[in-house]
Amino acid sequence: MPAESTAISITLNQQTVETGNATLQQVLAEHGWQQGRFVVVVNDNIVPKASHSTFQLTAGDCIDVLSPISGG
């Protein structure tokens, strides 16, 4: 039986997007978040950068990508 990729709906920075059965790292790369300094929060939990490649997304996940802001 061949493996089929099923599209799931997730929210990325308040935008609903459809993606295949993917890891967090794959979705970030698809949307231009490959390099730079940023923090990723999935369902109100910070996901360490070391876990992005193994963090499996599921339908309904809410992902926020936040850039640090410097200031005084």
N, C-alpha and C positions, 0 to 999 in steps of 0.2 A: 504494500500500500504506500504510494508516494506521499511524502510530507507536503502539506499545502500551507501556504502562508495566508493566515486569516487577518484581514484588516481590523484594527482596533481604533477606537476613538479616544484620544487623550487631550488634555488641555496643556498647552505650552505657552507660558507668559500670557495667559488670559485669552488665547486663541485656540479654538478647537481644530485639531489636525487629525488626519487619518494616517496610520502607519501600519506596517506589517508587524509580525511578532518579532520585536526588536529589543536590543539592550538600550540602556540609557545612552551609552557612548554613541551608538549608531544613530539614534534620533538627534542627539546634539550635533553630530557631524553633518547630518542631512540639512540642518538649519543654520549652519555656519559657526557653530560653537566648538571649534577644534583647538584653538590656541587662545592664550590670554589668561587673565586672572578673572575667575568668576566662581561663584558658589551655586550649587544646584540643590534645590529643595524639592522633594517629592512628597506630596501629601503631608506637608508641614514637618518633614524630617530632612535634615541635611544629609546628603549622600556624599561621603568622602570621594575625592577624585580617584583614589585607588580602586574604588568599587564600581566606577562607571561602566567598565567593560563587562562586568558580570551581573549588573543590576537589571533584572528582567522586568520590563514594563507590562502592565495589565490594563485592560479596558477601564476607563474612568480615572486613571491616574492624573493628578494635577501637578505639573512641573513648573517651577519658577526658576529662571536663571537670573542671578543677581550679580551685578558688577560692584566691586568695592568703590566707595566714594571717599576721597581724602578731604580733610577739612580741619578747621580749628575751632 
